[in-house]
Amino acid sequence: MFKRIPARASTLCPRRFRVSRTTDNLEEIKSRLGKLNQQLVDLQNSVQSVDAKISGTTPAPATGTATPTASSRPTGSASSSGSSAAPPGAPSADTLYSNGLRDVTSGKYDLARSEFQDYLKYYAETDLASNAQFYLGEIAYSQKNLELAVAEYEKVLNNYPKSFKLAPARLKKGMALIDLGQKTGGVRELREVVKRYPGTEEDRRARAKLKELGVPITATR
């Protein structure tokens, strides 16, 4: 008769991390491309410097899009961010970040927290630093440490003004505030999500939560 179609196997990763991890993989690729481009420009500058010494002229520095974007870098200088050089034998930035993602998606939150904290300690000036900071908020939220979650999400909003994680950080900050019983503050954050990020998944989720709470999408005068 009819052939039975087997049900699709469910994924092992918690749903709340799937979309974020896909986005992070794309951002990591962009970051690596930026680094390769920077290396190319550095090589061009070196070649020009050698040529200048031979010809006796002053080289003009090579230009291009090699400098990594400020999309996820913290505001302020490296010294103000509290970062320090990685000690000899410390895991690379790629290793720490990849291990952190792996452990957070498999529910090993304490281990993932340590890895993301180390990432921020040693590699705070990299393009994925804001992602690491966001995941510290996600870990705290998952462990029901809501006050810490709010603080971690707030760091994303304050320290990484052009991060890809601004919308989810503001959304989750609002959710955490509501869970803490701070409805007014939570609603304000959700309305900001709707205002700042229309048409996004975060916008949809913020609207749904506001509707669930029985409050209007925009503040009434």
C-alpha positions as CSV (number, residue, x, y, z in Angstrom):
1,M,0.0,0.0,0.0
2,F,1.4,3.4,1.0
3,K,5.1,3.4,1.9
4,R,5.7,4.8,5.4
5,I,8.0,7.8,5.5
6,P,10.2,7.8,8.5
7,A,10.1,10.8,10.8
8,R,13.0,13.2,10.4
9,A,15.5,12.8,13.2
10,S,15.6,15.6,15.7
11,T,18.8,17.6,16.0
12,L,21.0,17.1,19.1
13,C,21.7,20.8,19.6
14,P,19.3,22.9,21.7
15,R,17.1,24.9,19.4
16,R,18.0,28.3,20.8
17,F,21.6,28.0,19.7
18,R,21.1,26.6,16.1
19,V,20.5,29.9,14.3
20,S,23.1,31.7,16.4
21,R,25.7,29.1,15.6
22,T,25.0,29.3,11.9
23,T,25.4,33.1,12.0
24,D,28.6,32.7,14.0
25,N,30.1,30.4,11.4
26,L,29.4,33.0,8.7
27,E,30.9,35.7,10.9
28,E,34.0,33.5,11.6
29,I,34.5,33.0,7.8
30,K,34.2,36.8,7.3
31,S,36.7,37.4,10.1
32,R,39.2,34.9,8.5
33,L,38.8,36.5,5.1
34,G,39.5,39.9,6.7
35,K,42.7,38.5,8.3
36,L,43.9,37.1,4.9
37,N,43.2,40.4,3.2
38,Q,45.2,42.2,5.9
39,Q,48.1,39.8,5.4
40,L,48.0,40.6,1.7
41,V,48.1,44.3,2.3
42,D,51.0,43.9,4.7
43,L,52.8,41.9,2.1
44,Q,52.1,44.7,-0.4
45,N,53.5,47.3,2.0
46,S,56.6,45.2,2.5
47,V,57.2,44.9,-1.2
48,Q,56.7,48.6,-1.7
49,S,59.2,49.3,1.2
50,V,61.8,47.1,-0.5
51,D,61.2,48.8,-3.9
52,A,61.5,52.2,-2.2
53,K,64.8,51.4,-0.7
54,I,66.1,50.3,-4.1
55,S,64.7,53.3,-5.9
56,G,65.4,55.8,-3.1
57,T,61.8,56.9,-2.9
58,T,59.3,57.0,0.0
59,P,56.7,54.2,-0.3
60,A,53.0,55.0,-0.1
61,P,51.2,52.5,2.2
62,A,48.9,50.1,0.4
63,T,45.2,50.7,0.9
64,G,42.2,48.4,0.8
65,T,39.5,46.8,2.9
66,A,41.9,44.7,4.9
67,T,41.5,46.3,8.3
68,P,39.0,44.1,10.2
69,T,35.6,45.8,10.6
70,A,34.5,47.3,13.9
71,S,31.3,45.4,13.7
72,S,32.0,43.4,16.8
73,R,35.0,45.1,18.4
74,P,34.8,46.7,21.8
75,T,34.8,50.5,22.1
76,G,38.0,52.0,23.5
77,S,41.5,50.9,23.3
78,A,43.0,47.5,23.9
79,S,44.3,48.6,27.3
80,S,40.8,49.8,28.4
81,S,39.2,46.5,27.4
82,G,41.2,44.6,29.9
83,S,42.6,42.1,27.4
84,S,46.1,40.7,27.7
85,A,48.4,38.8,25.4
86,A,47.8,35.0,25.4
87,P,50.5,33.2,27.4
88,P,52.7,30.6,25.7
89,G,50.9,27.4,25.2
90,A,47.4,29.0,25.5
91,P,44.8,27.8,23.0
92,S,44.4,29.8,19.8
93,A,41.4,32.2,19.3
94,D,39.9,29.7,16.8
95,T,40.3,26.8,19.2
96,L,38.8,28.6,22.2
97,Y,35.8,29.9,20.2
98,S,35.1,26.6,18.5
99,N,35.3,24.7,21.7
100,G,33.1,27.2,23.4
101,L,30.4,26.8,20.7
102,R,30.7,23.1,20.9
103,D,30.3,23.0,24.6
104,V,27.5,25.5,24.8
105,T,25.4,23.6,22.2
106,S,26.0,20.4,24.0
107,G,24.9,21.8,27.4
108,K,28.3,21.9,29.0
109,Y,27.7,25.4,30.3
110,D,30.4,25.7,32.9
111,L,33.1,24.6,30.5
112,A,31.8,26.8,27.8
113,R,31.8,29.8,30.2
114,S,35.4,29.2,31.0
115,E,36.3,29.0,27.3
116,F,34.5,32.2,26.4
117,Q,35.9,34.1,29.3
118,D,39.4,33.0,28.3
119,Y,38.6,34.1,24.7
120,L,37.7,37.6,26.0
121,K,40.7,37.7,28.3
122,Y,43.2,37.0,25.5
123,Y,41.5,37.9,22.3
124,A,39.2,40.8,23.2
125,E,40.1,42.8,20.1
126,T,39.0,40.2,17.6
127,D,35.9,40.3,15.5
128,L,34.2,37.5,17.4
129,A,34.7,39.0,20.8
130,S,31.1,40.3,21.0
131,N,29.8,36.8,20.1
132,A,31.8,35.4,23.0
133,Q,30.3,38.0,25.3
134,F,26.8,37.3,24.0
135,Y,27.2,33.6,24.8
136,L,28.2,34.4,28.4
137,G,24.7,35.9,28.6
138,E,23.1,32.9,27.0
139,I,24.9,30.6,29.5
140,A,23.8,32.6,32.5
141,Y,20.2,32.7,31.1
142,S,20.1,29.0,30.5
143,Q,21.3,28.4,34.1
144,K,18.6,30.7,35.4
145,N,21.1,33.2,36.7
146,L,19.0,36.0,35.4
147,E,20.7,39.0,37.0
148,L,24.1,37.9,35.6
149,A,22.5,37.3,32.3
150,V,21.2,40.9,32.2
151,A,24.7,42.1,33.0
152,E,26.3,40.0,30.3
153,Y,23.8,41.1,27.6
154,E,24.3,44.7,28.7
155,K,28.0,44.4,28.0
156,V,27.2,43.5,24.4
157,L,25.0,46.5,24.1
158,N,27.5,48.9,25.7
159,N,30.8,47.6,24.5
160,Y,30.1,46.4,21.0
161,P,27.9,49.1,19.3
162,K,28.1,47.6,15.8
163,S,27.9,43.9,16.8
164,F,25.8,41.4,14.9
165,K,24.5,40.4,18.4
166,L,22.8,43.6,19.3
167,A,19.3,42.5,18.4
168,P,19.4,39.1,20.2
169,A,21.2,40.7,23.2
170,R,18.5,43.3,23.7
171,L,15.8,40.8,23.2
172,K,17.2,38.4,25.7
173,K,17.9,41.2,28.2
174,G,14.3,42.1,28.0
175,M,13.2,38.5,28.5
176,A,15.5,38.2,31.5
177,L,14.2,41.4,33.1
178,I,10.6,40.1,32.7
179,D,11.6,36.8,34.2
180,L,13.1,38.7,37.2
181,G,9.7,40.5,37.7
182,Q,11.0,43.8,36.2
183,K,8.2,44.1,33.7
184,T,8.5,47.8,33.0
185,G,12.2,47.5,32.1
186,G,11.6,44.3,30.1
187,V,8.8,45.8,28.1
188,R,11.0,48.8,27.3
189,E,13.7,46.6,26.0
190,L,11.3,44.6,23.8
191,R,9.8,47.8,22.4
192,E,13.3,48.9,21.5
193,V,13.9,45.6,19.6
194,V,10.7,46.3,17.6
195,K,11.8,49.9,16.9
196,R,15.4,49.2,16.0
197,Y,15.3,45.9,14.2
198,P,12.0,45.7,12.2
199,G,11.5,42.5,10.2
200,T,14.0,40.4,12.1
201,E,13.4,37.2,14.0
202,E,14.0,39.2,17.2
203,D,11.3,41.7,16.1
204,R,8.9,38.8,15.7
205,R,9.7,37.3,19.1
206,A,9.5,40.7,20.8
207,R,6.1,41.3,19.4
208,A,4.9,37.9,20.4
209,K,6.1,38.4,24.0
210,L,4.5,41.9,24.2
211,K,1.2,40.4,22.9
212,E,1.5,37.6,25.5
213,L,1.9,40.2,28.2
214,G,-1.1,42.1,27.0
215,V,0.8,45.4,26.4
216,P,0.8,47.5,23.2
217,I,3.7,47.2,20.8
218,T,4.5,50.9,21.2
219,A,4.2,53.0,24.4
220,T,1.0,55.0,24.7
221,R,1.2,58.7,25.6
